[in-house]
């Protein structure tokens, strides 16, 4: 289940999913979409879910 999607720069997006095995972590996937609508995974990493929760509380 996708938790968040945000545009980080032109044609680049950050997707946030809950980590499947570590409940205190989220999985961040950075993707790029080129002019031909091809999707490329730029990087993926896990990060503490408290980072996302703080972002959400600020909105």
C-alpha positions as CSV (number, residue, x, y, z in Angstrom):
1,X,0.0,0.0,0.0
2,X,1.5,3.3,-1.1
3,X,1.7,5.8,1.8
4,X,2.9,8.9,-0.1
5,X,4.0,10.2,-3.4
6,X,5.7,13.5,-3.9
7,X,7.4,15.3,-6.7
8,X,11.0,16.1,-5.8
9,X,12.1,17.7,-9.1
10,X,11.1,17.8,-12.7
11,X,10.2,14.2,-13.8
12,X,11.4,12.7,-10.5
13,X,9.1,11.4,-7.7
14,X,9.5,9.9,-4.2
15,X,7.3,7.0,-3.3
16,X,6.9,5.9,0.3
17,X,5.8,2.4,1.2
18,X,5.7,0.7,4.6
19,X,8.6,-1.7,5.1
20,X,7.5,-5.3,4.8
21,X,9.6,-6.8,7.6
22,X,10.7,-3.9,9.8
23,X,7.6,-2.2,11.3
24,X,9.6,0.9,12.4
25,X,10.9,1.6,8.9
26,X,9.5,2.9,5.6
27,X,10.8,2.1,2.1
28,X,11.6,5.1,0.0
29,X,11.8,4.6,-3.8
30,X,13.0,7.5,-6.0
31,X,11.8,7.1,-9.6
32,X,12.4,9.1,-12.8
33,X,10.1,9.3,-15.8
34,X,11.6,10.3,-19.1
35,X,10.0,12.0,-22.1
36,X,9.1,8.6,-23.5
37,X,7.2,7.8,-20.3
38,X,9.8,5.1,-19.3
39,X,10.2,4.7,-15.6
40,X,13.6,4.3,-14.0
41,X,14.3,3.5,-10.3
42,X,17.0,6.0,-9.3
43,X,17.5,4.7,-5.7
44,X,15.7,2.9,-2.9
45,X,16.4,3.0,0.8
46,X,14.8,2.5,4.1
47,X,14.3,5.2,6.8
48,X,12.6,5.5,10.1
49,X,8.9,6.0,9.8
50,X,9.0,8.8,12.4
51,X,10.4,11.0,9.6
52,X,7.2,10.5,7.6
53,X,5.0,11.0,10.6
54,X,6.7,14.3,11.4
55,X,6.2,15.5,7.8
56,X,2.5,14.5,8.0
57,X,2.0,16.3,11.3
58,X,3.3,19.6,9.8
59,X,0.6,19.7,7.1
